[in-house]
Amino acid sequence: MGVFSNSWNLLKQSINILRKDKEIIWFPILSLTFVLLVSVSIIIPLIKYYPLSNNPNSTQILFYVLALLVLYVLIALIRAFFEAGIVSCAAIRLNGGDPKFSDGIVKAKDNFKKIVYWAFIDGSVKLVLALFHSNKEKKKNYLAKYIGNMLDVAWKAITFFVVPVLVFENLNVIDSIKKSASIFKKTWGESAIASFSSILLILLFSWIGLLPLLLITLNPPGVVVLGLVAFALIYNLVLIAVIECLMGVYKAALYLYAGSGK
């Protein structure tokens, strides 16, 4: 069976699972909510009470880097925890069971220690990559930008299956990364299609969330403006949550397919 037919069958499976187990959508909704709360609670006080000067000294830079490290690790922890819930529920359904939201939470809690270790590694690597991209000198250097982008893509590729491996296999974090890279080598075509599909879905449906913002240019009453902004925010958050959930289910299906070949 070809890569595209495999991907299409797995995507259909994933959509069917999402239709049967709609409660799974709460995992990405909660993930996005907690990420937003954590980001606001760290970034706003940081900017308000500890603004970075034009010529920051080494102490200021170190403080900001540590604060960003905490933020990146916490975001990685939240995302991995709720992704563990998605893949756990998806695996139960794919194996013939009837998952509940609590099943995913229990499985994520059972693997919480490993998820914390993984979040520290993932958050640290992503912070280093972000700092690399933000370097003004490197922004002007096309080779450095290319290297940075390739490192970013490589990290996302080799860690694509880390969460399913952490949840379903008795491996430590480092071995889980190695196993994830090995699975990705087998399924790189299907994995790439999944990433492309998520981007395509966002592009296809995000325009609906932009329409209310365009209507604001017609200068409607203040109450209408608030309603339009609220609709746009809620719609786009739900859209992102649905696509993240669908891709999480797809990842679980692809992980099981890589192990069984069917």
Secondary structure, DSSP 8 states (H G I E B T S, - for coil): --HHHHHHHHHHHHHHHHHH-GGGGHHHHHHHHHHHHHHHHHHHHHHHHS---SS--HHHHHHHHHHHHHHHHHHHHHHHHHHHHHHHHHHHHHTT----HHHHHHHHHHTHHHHHHHHHHHHHHHHHHHHHHH-HHHHH-HHHHHHHHHHHHHHHHHTTTHHHHHHHS---HHHHHHHHHHHHHHSHHHHHHHHHHHHHHHHHHHHHHHHHHHHGGG---HHHHHHHHHHHHHHHHHHHHHHHHHHHHHHHHHHHHHHH--
